[in-house]
């Protein structure tokens, strides 16, 4: 694997770890305001990011390449409400999509068919994830007109997270 592509894969692992760190911070915020449904949802998202990092790790090992572990940035946790957190999560998911697309461009630059096929699957999964958060942000912003609706949405998300 070309050095630039390997560095991009290692960076993507770091982005996934950062995402897990971010979602754990969001979960903590929800625990502090007694919204266990949203907390569970964010913990599940953190676990998914860790699993994504593991899959990329496994792919690098499969390609007989060397992993580089980068410093994980501390997430900013200055949210003011539920809507703010989910908007931040959406921004993060859109950032992740842009990073995976950049990874794809690098793999394409080196005509690495195996990497291209692997990354294509990541892109599709990330598009779905960003779309899901986009819908949640829309629903949460509309719930803000009726505060009791946010509790109903939280319950629905909790039920969905447990399935």
Secondary structure, DSSP 4 states (H G I P E B T S, - for coil): --HHHHHHHHHHHHHHHHHHHHHHHHHHHHHHTT-HHHHHHHHHHHHHHHHHHHHHHHHHHHTT----PPPPPPPP----SHHHHHHHHHHHHHHHHHHHHHHHHHHHHTT-HHHHHHHHHHHHHHHHHHHHHHHHHHHHHHHTTSHHHHHHHHHHHHHHHH-
